[in-house]
Amino acid sequence: MKQTTALFIAMCTAALVACGSKEKRKDIITQRVESKAPKAPVSMQEYTDERDIVWVEGRKYHVAINRQPDRELPLVKDETGQEFVDNSISVVVTRQDGSVFFERTFTKTSFDKYINDDYRKTGILEGFVFDKVDGDWLEFAASVSHPQTDEYIPLIVRLSKMGNIEVKQDSEMDTSSEEEQ
């Protein structure tokens, strides 16, 4: 019995010494995250929208909107250093006889006083679409956005029957679907 007890004590002592002599490591094991190298500048697809409308005194007009990546404009960068090509958007409104009533090319700087410094530096002119006829006005929706995000500044661009342009920030979010209208 003494031998069993002595053997048990010896084994416990050996186990304690073995466990107590392990070094405590201060290493923290994590996965190495490597940032992706920026790729060549990213461009949006070219976009064209054309439609016929009835406007002043029931006359027919044709509205053509064309968005193109514009390599003449300064590139913008996101927080990862990825470069993006900004867009220029041309709007042409022609009368029924084919004569041009209005023609203008818009860039992000066309909306400079309606956007903040962050969007001036890191935003692109993303969208420009015909919205509706509102009395003597044609109304368009435009947006300056951070590329490849849902962050944007919505704008309303109005064209009068005299050819004048009015711009304002859109304060109402359009959450309705076409089916509801």
C-alpha positions in Angstrom: 0.0 0.0 0.0 2.9 2.3 0.8 4.4 1.6 -2.6 1.1 2.3 -4.3 0.7 5.6 -2.4 4.3 6.5 -3.1 3.9 5.7 -6.8 0.6 7.7 -7.0 2.4 10.8 -5.4 5.3 10.4 -7.7 3.0 10.4 -10.8 1.1 13.4 -9.6 4.3 15.3 -8.9 5.6 14.4 -12.3 2.4 15.5 -13.9 2.4 18.9 -12.1 6.1 19.5 -12.9 5.4 18.6 -16.6 2.4 20.9 -16.8 4.0 23.7 -14.8 7.1 23.9 -16.9 5.3 24.7 -20.2 6.1 28.2 -21.5 3.2 30.5 -21.9 3.2 31.9 -25.4 2.1 35.3 -26.3 1.6 34.5 -29.9 -1.8 35.2 -31.4 -2.7 33.2 -34.4 -4.8 35.1 -37.0 -5.3 34.9 -40.7 -3.2 37.3 -42.8 -5.4 39.7 -44.7 -3.7 40.9 -47.8 -5.2 44.0 -49.4 -6.0 43.6 -53.0 -3.9 45.7 -55.4 -6.1 48.2 -57.3 -7.0 47.1 -60.8 -7.1 49.2 -63.9 -9.6 52.1 -63.8 -13.2 50.9 -63.7 -15.7 52.3 -66.2 -19.5 52.1 -66.2 -21.3 50.8 -69.2 -22.4 53.2 -71.8 -26.2 53.8 -71.5 -28.7 55.3 -73.9 -32.4 56.0 -73.3 -34.7 57.5 -75.9 -38.4 58.2 -75.7 -41.1 60.3 -77.4 -43.2 62.6 -75.2 -46.1 65.0 -75.6 -45.2 68.3 -74.1 -46.0 72.0 -74.8 -49.4 72.5 -76.4 -49.7 68.8 -77.1 -46.7 68.7 -79.4 -44.4 65.7 -79.7 -40.8 65.8 -78.7 -38.0 63.2 -78.6 -35.7 63.0 -75.5 -32.4 61.2 -75.9 -30.0 60.6 -73.0 -26.6 59.1 -73.4 -24.1 58.3 -70.6 -20.5 57.6 -71.6 -17.4 57.0 -69.5 -15.3 60.1 -70.2 -11.5 59.6 -70.0 -11.0 63.3 -70.4 -12.4 63.9 -66.9 -10.2 63.4 -63.8 -10.2 59.8 -62.4 -11.7 59.4 -58.9 -10.4 56.9 -56.2 -12.2 55.0 -53.5 -10.7 54.3 -50.0 -8.8 51.2 -51.4 -7.1 53.2 -54.1 -9.2 51.8 -56.9 -9.6 54.3 -59.7 -12.9 55.0 -61.5 -13.6 56.8 -64.8 -16.2 59.6 -64.4 -19.1 59.9 -66.9 -20.5 62.6 -69.1 -24.1 62.6 -70.0 -25.6 64.3 -73.0 -29.3 65.3 -73.2 -30.9 66.2 -76.5 -34.5 67.2 -76.9 -35.7 67.5 -80.5 -39.0 68.8 -81.9 -41.3 66.7 -84.1 -39.7 68.2 -87.2 -36.2 67.0 -86.0 -34.9 70.5 -85.0 -33.0 70.6 -81.8 -34.8 72.4 -78.9 -32.2 71.6 -76.2 -28.7 70.0 -76.2 -26.3 69.9 -73.3 -23.6 67.6 -71.9 -23.5 67.3 -68.2 -20.6 66.3 -66.0 -20.2 66.1 -62.2 -19.0 69.7 -62.2 -22.4 70.7 -63.7 -23.8 70.0 -60.2 -20.9 71.3 -58.2 -22.9 73.6 -55.9 -25.3 70.8 -55.0 -22.7 68.2 -53.8 -20.3 68.3 -50.9 -16.4 68.0 -51.0 -16.5 64.3 -50.5 -18.6 63.7 -53.6 -16.6 66.3 -55.6 -13.5 64.3 -54.8 -14.7 60.6 -54.8 -18.0 60.7 -56.6 -19.0 60.2 -60.2 -22.0 61.3 -62.3 -23.8 58.1 -62.4 -27.4 58.6 -63.5 -29.6 60.9 -65.5 -33.1 59.8 -66.5 -36.3 61.4 -67.8 -38.9 61.4 -65.1 -42.0 63.3 -66.2 -43.7 66.2 -67.9 -44.8 68.7 -65.3 -46.8 71.5 -67.0 -44.3 73.7 -68.9 -41.3 71.7 -67.5 -39.6 68.5 -68.4 -38.3 66.8 -65.2 -35.2 64.6 -65.0 -33.6 62.7 -62.1 -29.8 62.7 -61.8 -27.4 61.3 -59.3 -23.8 61.8 -58.2 -22.6 58.6 -56.4 -19.7 56.9 -54.8 -18.8 54.3 -57.4 -20.1 50.7 -56.8 -22.1 51.7 -53.7 -25.6 52.7 -52.9 -24.5 56.1 -51.6 -25.5 59.0 -53.8 -26.9 62.5 -53.9 -30.2 62.6 -55.7 -30.9 65.7 -57.9 -33.8 67.0 -59.8 -33.1 68.7 -63.1 -35.9 70.7 -64.7 -36.0 72.0 -68.3 -38.4 74.8 -69.1 -40.2 75.4 -72.3 -37.9 78.4 -72.8 -34.8 76.1 -72.5 -33.8 77.2 -69.0 -32.4 74.7 -66.5 -33.2 74.5 -62.8 -31.4 72.1 -60.5 -32.1 71.2 -56.9 -31.3 68.4 -54.5 -34.1 65.8 -54.3 -35.3 65.7 -50.7 -37.9 63.0 -51.2 -36.8 59.4 -51.5 -38.7 57.5 -54.2 -39.7 54.2 -52.6 -42.8 53.5 -54.6 -42.8 50.9 -57.4 -44.1 51.5 -60.9 -46.9 49.0 -60.1 -48.2 51.3 -57.2 -48.3 54.3 -59.6 
